[in-house]
Each structure stands twice: as structure tokens, then as C-alpha cells.
Amino acid sequence: MMSGGSFNYDQYKIQDVYEEIERILAEAVDDPDGYYGTMSDDVKEGMHSVMCTLMRCKIHVDRLDYLIAGDDGEETYYERLAEDLHAFETTHKICSKI
């Protein structure tokens, strides 16, 4: 069941950007002599940081979407936001350092 929709599900555009950066970083690993593979480690670390920020933003927008749509109350909003952020940080260890 899809719910929310307060932002026309535009938070998935944030996820699309995240996934594109993820694809670029994977290509850099797969082809270290290719265009993306020659990026400096600082740039790659910066891209990881952006990915973490993007996903945190998407999670916030998702939870806010449910609140505005009336699917969550304020208390549930904060509980689920904390749960979702914790789940993300747990599964994406690199983001817990950023």
C-alpha cells in the first residue's frame, strides 16, 4: 500500500540521485583507469558524504510525508523517523562516521 503523496513522491528523486552516485562510485572501482576511476580519494569521500546526506534527507521527507498525509501522528512521526534513521545508519556503516 502506497501512502503519503504530499510531495508528489518527489523524495524518490532524491533516492535516484543517491543511486546514480552509487553507480558512479561502483564504476570507479570496476574501472580504476576509466573516467570515474581517476577521481581523487577526496572526491570519492565527498561523494560518499553527499550520498549519506541525500538518504538522510529522503528519510526525513518520507516521514514528513506520512505526517502531513495523516498516516502518522506527531509521536509516531518522531518514533518512526528515529527508527528509520537508525536502520539506515546500521546498514550503511560509512554514514555513521559522517
C-alpha positions as CSV (number, residue, x, y, z in Angstrom):
1,M,0.0,0.0,0.0
2,M,1.4,3.3,-1.0
3,S,0.6,6.2,1.2
4,G,1.6,9.8,1.6
5,G,2.0,11.7,-1.6
6,S,2.1,15.2,0.0
7,F,5.2,16.0,-2.1
8,N,4.1,14.0,-5.2
9,Y,6.6,11.3,-4.1
10,D,9.5,13.6,-5.2
11,Q,11.6,12.2,-2.4
12,Y,12.2,9.3,-4.8
13,K,14.1,11.8,-7.0
14,I,16.5,12.2,-4.0
15,Q,16.9,8.4,-4.0
16,D,17.5,8.5,-7.8
17,V,20.4,10.9,-7.3
18,Y,21.8,8.7,-4.4
19,E,21.6,5.6,-6.7
20,E,23.3,7.5,-9.6
21,I,26.2,8.5,-7.3
22,E,26.4,4.9,-6.1
23,R,26.6,3.7,-9.7
24,I,29.4,6.1,-10.5
25,L,31.4,5.0,-7.4
26,A,30.9,1.4,-8.4
27,E,32.1,2.2,-11.9
28,A,35.2,3.9,-10.4
29,V,36.0,0.6,-8.6
30,D,35.3,-1.6,-11.6
31,D,37.4,0.5,-13.9
32,P,40.1,2.3,-12.0
33,D,41.7,3.7,-15.2
34,G,38.4,5.0,-16.5
35,Y,37.0,8.5,-16.2
36,Y,35.5,7.9,-12.7
37,G,38.3,5.7,-11.5
38,T,40.8,8.5,-11.8
39,M,38.9,10.7,-9.4
40,S,40.8,11.5,-6.2
41,D,40.0,9.8,-3.0
42,D,38.9,13.1,-1.6
43,V,36.3,13.5,-4.3
44,K,35.1,9.9,-3.7
45,E,34.9,10.5,0.0
46,G,32.9,13.7,-0.7
47,M,30.5,11.7,-2.9
48,H,30.0,9.2,-0.1
49,S,29.2,12.1,2.2
50,V,26.7,13.5,-0.3
51,M,25.1,10.1,-0.5
52,C,24.7,9.9,3.2
53,T,23.2,13.4,3.3
54,L,20.8,12.6,0.5
55,M,19.5,9.4,2.1
56,R,19.0,11.1,5.4
57,C,17.0,13.9,3.6
58,K,14.9,11.3,1.8
59,I,14.1,9.5,5.1
60,H,13.1,12.9,6.7
61,V,10.9,13.7,3.7
62,D,9.3,10.2,3.8
63,R,8.4,10.5,7.4
64,L,7.2,14.1,7.0
65,D,5.1,13.0,4.0
66,Y,3.4,10.4,6.3
67,L,2.8,13.1,8.9
68,I,1.3,15.6,6.6
69,A,-0.9,13.0,4.9
70,G,-2.2,12.0,8.3
71,D,-0.8,8.5,8.2
72,D,1.4,9.2,11.3
73,G,0.7,11.4,14.3
74,E,3.4,13.6,15.8
75,E,4.6,11.0,18.3
76,T,4.6,8.3,15.7
77,Y,6.5,10.6,13.3
78,Y,9.3,11.1,15.8
79,E,9.5,7.4,16.7
80,R,9.5,6.2,13.1
81,L,11.9,8.9,12.0
82,A,14.4,7.7,14.7
83,E,13.8,4.1,13.7
84,D,14.3,4.7,10.0
85,L,17.5,6.8,10.6
86,H,18.9,4.2,12.9
87,A,18.2,1.4,10.4
88,F,19.9,3.4,7.7
89,E,23.0,4.2,9.9
90,T,23.1,0.5,10.9
91,T,23.1,-0.8,7.3
92,H,25.3,2.0,5.9
93,K,28.3,2.0,8.4
94,I,30.2,4.6,6.4
95,C,27.4,7.1,7.1
96,S,27.6,6.7,10.8
97,K,31.1,8.2,10.6
98,I,30.0,11.2,8.5
